[in-house]
Amino acid sequence: MNAIKISLAIASLTFLVACGDNSNSEPRQAGPISGTVMGLSIGNELVLQNNDANTTLLSVNGNFSFATPVSDQESYSVTVLTQPTSQICTVLNGNGTGAMVNLSITCVPVTYIPS
């Protein structure tokens, strides 16, 4: 009976070691860089840019995604290329590596302080 238990334990350990961490595997399928825009005023437009090349124009609040997906091992850097009129928009979670990114873009009115 002990020999059976030992054999099962060795088989279980062998299976777990064989599973590994997939560090040498191919990147998973590419996914979108997407997110949500909040606070964009009606009639305003905002242009976001990823990695100094891929852009997307946004004119309404809500969900969006860039047209070009990224793989799990690609880096991304999303910035505001063009601010909307009389507003400042900021990007939360704008830099990193990997697909299926969920950004948060928040726009607020520009306040002027009289001199």
N, C-alpha and C positions, 0 to 999 in steps of 0.2 A: 504494500500500500504506500509506503514512504517513497519507493522508487517512482510510482506513478505521480505523486505530488511533486517530486523533484523534477521529473520530466516535464510536467505541465508548467512549472515555474520557469524552467529554462526556455521552453517554447514561447511563453508569454514575454519574457525579456528579449528574446531574439526578435519577436514581432515588433516590440516597441522600438528597439534599436533600428530595425529596418525602416520604420516609418520616418525617422529622422525629422529634420526641421525644414526640409525643402529649400535650403539655402542655395542649392545648385540648380534649382528648377527654373524653367523659363518664366518670364514675367506673365502675370495673369492678363487677361484681356483688358484692353484700354477702357477707361471709364471717363465720364464727363467731369469737368470742373463746373460745379453749379453752386447756387446759393440763393439768397433772398435779399431783395432790396426793400428798405423801409425809409419813409420820410421824403421820398422824391416828390417835389411839387408837380401838380398837373401842368402839362405843357413843357416841362423841362426834359432835357436829355442828358444822359451820363454815358461816357465811353470808358469801358474797362479794358485793360490790356494784360495778357499773360505772356511772360517771358519775352517782352519787347517785340512781339510779333502778332500774336493772335488777339484780335479785338472783338468786342461785342458792344453794340449800342443798346441802351436801355432807356425806355421812355415811360415806364409804368412801374409801380411797386408790385412786389410779388416774386415768384420764382423765376430763375433764368438759368441758362447753361451756355458755356462756350461751345462753338461748333466743333472745334478740334479736341478730341479726347486725349488723355495722357495715360501711360501705363503705370503700374505700381512702383516702378523704379525711376520714373522721370520726375525731375523737380519742377515746381511751378512757382511763379512769382507774379501775383495779380496786383496791379496798381490801378489807380484812377488816371486815365490818360487825359480826359476832358471833364472838368467839373461842370455841373449844371449852373445856370445863371442864378446868382444870388444865393448859392448854397455851397456847402463843403460836404463832401462825402468821404467816408473812411472805410477801409477794408479790414475786417477782422478775420484772422486765419488765412491771410493772403500769401504766406510763404510756407513751403514744405516739400515733401516728396510723396508721391502716390496718387492713385486715381480715386475717384469718388469723393472729391473734396466738397465740403459744404461751407461756403463762404457766407459772411454776413456783411452786407453793405448798409451803412446808416448815413442818411443825409440830414443835415440840419441847416437852418437859415443862417446866413452870414449876418452878424450883428456889427454895426458900425458904431464906433465910439466917437462922438463929436469932439473936435479939438478945441 
